[in-house]
Structure formats: C-alpha cells, structure tokens
Amino acid sequence: MTKRRAPKIPQTDAVGDETSTIGPERAAALLAAVSRQFERLDASPLDPGLYLVSTPIGNLSDISIRALFVLTSADRVYCEDTRHSRKLFSAFDIGRKLETYHDFSGEADRERIMNALREGKAIALISDAGTPLIADPGYKLVRDAAAEGIRVFPVPGASAILSALVASGLPTDRFFFGGFLPPKDGARLDALEAVRTVPGTLVFYETPSRIGAALAAIETVYPERTLAVARELTKLHETIMKGTARELAASFEVDPPQGEIVLLIAPGEAATATEADIESALRAALKTARLKEAVEDVSKGLGVARKTAYNLALKIKGEAS
C-alpha cells in the first residue's frame, strides 16, 4: 500500500497568533508524535462508508489528526462550498478535488453519493465549519445510508454549540438546541414560548442582523432569565457576554455584534410540585408499577422528598384496600 504524506502543520493558526511558544525542541517532538499517529492510521486502509468529519469553526489548529487522515484518504470529499473548504485544505497542504453537497442539492446528487457508497467507497462529508448536519445539510444522506446498512462514521471535533455552552457559565447538564429562531416576529415569539418548560439551557444560532429582534422577543417571553451571547468563537474577536435580554440589547446598541452568534438562555425556575401534583403522579404510576418503584419515579421526576411521596402512596394504597 502506498504511504500517504502527512498533511503540513501550519505555523500559525486562524487567530494569527504564533504557535511556537513551547520551544523548538518540544515543537519538533510534538510534530513527530503527530506524524507517528498519522502513520498508525495509515497502516490500515480506510473502511468503506460515510464519514461525517468535523472541521474547525475558526481556529485551524482545532483540526484533529483523524480528521486530517480521513480528508486525505477518503475516495471523495463533499463540502458545502468548495471555495470555503479550499482554505482549510490549502492550510494543511491537502491537494485534492472537492465536490459539493449543500442545501440546494437534490435527490440526484444524493443518489450519486449513495451509488459510490454502495460500491464500497469511503466518502467524507464536511460542512463549512463545525460538525456536519447540525443546522447544516446531510440528514437525508445519513438517513438513506443507515437505511441500507451502510456504515456511518462520526469523526468528532469542533462544535459551536458545545463550545458556547461550556464557556457560557449556564447549566450544561441539560440543553435544547433549536437551530435558528424564525425570522418573523410572530413565529419567533411562538418558538420561544413553545420551549418555555424545557428543563435545560436553550441554545440557538442567530445572525448579527437579527440579534436585536431576537433579544426583543426574549425580553417579552423570558424577561428575567440570564442570557449568554457567544460570537466569533475560537477567532481573534471571540467574546461571550451575559445579562438579561434588555441589558444585552442596550450593550449591542452601542457596539453591534459581528460574526457568527450562538445565543443561550438559562432555564427557568421549576415550579414547586403541590400535593395534588404528587398524588396525581402517584396514582398514574401505581397503575403500572409497584409502590417502591412508583415512589422512586415520582420523587425523582417531581423533585420532591421520597418520604412525602411514600406517605401519599400509602394513603392511595389504603383507599384501594
């Protein structure tokens, strides 16, 4: 098997900072380790299937060794915009043909990729930035591949959603991603109202031109909740601002945000369950579960003391006997 040349590692990243701050000897050792990892991957041919390859959302240094290997080794690479993706490939000296698969690709385009997958080809799919399929094209292709038993390989990496979430200071144990909020005022308000009871942080993508309208809608629906607006993540002008919708709107009137935006909304305060709520939940649970299991499920589900749920469960059982 012909050995592939490991991609060139740029000396500067997308932010433009010097990367060699660890000394030439240490830098050489790290580059040698990267090369060994690439050679280890190259020891076996790429398995046939569809590879969903995450790419940097700004800082090119966030690319993974495995992503570079797949993009170098796949039989074909599909992207949203060849002009955009060519910058990434040029930075790592990966000279190969790129083909397009985007929002306007039709069934014929998808069938052409499916035929290549049926022939046992290794096909890589990337978006302009981040993880493919997240507010980007590709779902139908993955759906069809999975339906035919063709393997789909995630190649994880950069994600604007997760980067914003973990750096926002908002709860991370549960979150809901809603894509882009609707552009029309009424639909935007309806979309925000629909997720009012979601027990987690709400995450949306937004554009600079619509962030003002989005904040106005959030002020109407969630005036007291804390928000975070993350923009230009991993890039030179990365910022994460927190405050209420009104506070952030006032700030952006002075300094309008630019670049890609992730908008996060803290979860609301959960309403305290009443005795009637607990009793209703227990009656429903006891129809299909034993007392101990019903008490456990209800106490956890409603966030109430187990003893409270247990005493009510005994009362319900007593009524039935």
Secondary structure, 3 states (H helix, E strand, C coil): CCCCCCCCCCCECCCCCECCCCCHHHHHHHHHHHHHHHHHHHCCCCCCEEEEECECCCCHHHCCHHHHHHHHHCCEEEECCHHHHHHHHHHCCCCCCCEECCCCCCHHHHHHHHHHHHCCCEEEECCCCECCCCCCCCHHHHHHHHHCCCCEEEECCCCHHHHHHHHHCCCCCCEEEEEECCCCHHHHHHHHHHCCCCCCEEEEEECCCCHHHHHHHHHHHCCCCCEEEEECCCCCCCEEEEECHHHHHHHHHHCCCCCCEEEEECCCCCCCCCHHHHHHHHHHHCCCCCHHHHHHHHHHHHCCCHHHHHHHHHHHHHHHC
